[in-house]
């Protein structure tokens, strides 16, 4: 699977926040190997030249020159999908996760342009 810099960064963040801290040895080893594969080596760090900007924003150079192909087996896919599904249920995904979601699950879900009716506090529908 090819991952961009952004996809690697959000996946590292997601795995750190939502990955298993305890579990069986197989899951922990697969998760550790995924993190190692997704991470950035010295050459990539020098090429990208990451900078921390105001308000926690991270910028970098040469975005189009660093795409990494990683091998993800069935258990690794299961781990990543589980993390993304949990984040989705908790409304923790950001725009940066869209391409990663699409790579993991295929197409993005259909979105309706139909207006949503809201319930008023007295139980009546607001039109």
N, C-alpha and C positions, 0 to 999 in steps of 0.2 A: 504494500500500500504506500503510495506517495503522499507525504505530508509536507505542507508549507511551514514556514517559520511560525505563523500565527497558529496553525493547527497544532503544531508541536507544543507551543507555549500554553495554549488553553488545555491541551490534554495533560500536560505536566501539572498544571494548576488543579485540574479536576481530580487527577489521580492522587495528588497530595491531600486534597480536602475530603474526597469521598472514597478513596481506595481502602481496602482492608488493612487494618493495623494488626489484626490477629486473624488467624484462620489456619487452614491446613497447609502443610509445607509446600505442596504443589502450587496452590494458588499464590502463596507468598513469593515463591521463586519466579513464577511467570510474571507476576506484577513487578518484581524487581528487575527482571530482564527487559520488560517493556519500558520501564523508566530509563534504564541504561541506553536502550536503543533510541528512544525518543529524544534524549538529552543532546546537548551540543558539545562537540569536541573542541579542542583548542584552536584548530584551524578555522572552524566555523565561527567561533567567538571572535577571532581576529578579523575575519572577513565581514561579519555582521556589525561589529563595533556597537554593541548595545549601549544605549544611554538612558538613564532615568531622568525624566523631565518632571515638571511641576504636576501636582495632583496625582502622582503615582503612575503617570503615563510612561511607557517604555517605547523608545524608537530605535531603529537600526537602519543600517545601510545594506545595499545589495540584496534586497528581498527576493528578487527573481533568480538569483544565482545559487540559492541554498534551498533545494528541495531534497528531502531524504526519503529513500525507499526503505521501509522496515517490513520485516516478516511478522505477521500476527497470526498465530494459530487459532483454532476454535475456542480454546479456553480464554485466550487473550481477548478475542472478539467479544466473548460473553462478559468479561470483566468490564471492558470499555462500554459496551452497550448498557450494562447494568448501571454504571456510573452516570452516563448521559440520561438514562431514563429516570433515575432518581433526581437528578438536577432539574429535569423537565417538570416532574411532578411538584417540585418545590419552587418552581418559577425562578430558578437560579441561572438559566442559560442567558447568554448575551448574543448579540449579533455575530460576534467572532466564532461562535460555535456552529453556525449554520452549515458551513461547508464540511466540517467534521461530521455533523449529524447526517448529512446527505451521503457521505462516504460510508458511514456505518449502517445506515438503515435504507439507503436507496433514495427514493423521491421524498421531498418534503410534503407534509400533509396539506390537503386542500384548505384554503382559507376562504370563508364566505364573506361577501361584502354586505350581507343582509344585516339590517340594524338589530341589535339585541334589545329586547324589552326588559326594562328594569322594574323590579317590584318596589312600590312605595312602602314606607314604614308601616302603614295601616293595612298592608296586605294586598292593596289594589295594584293592578298593573299600570305602569306609566307608558303612554303611547307616544 
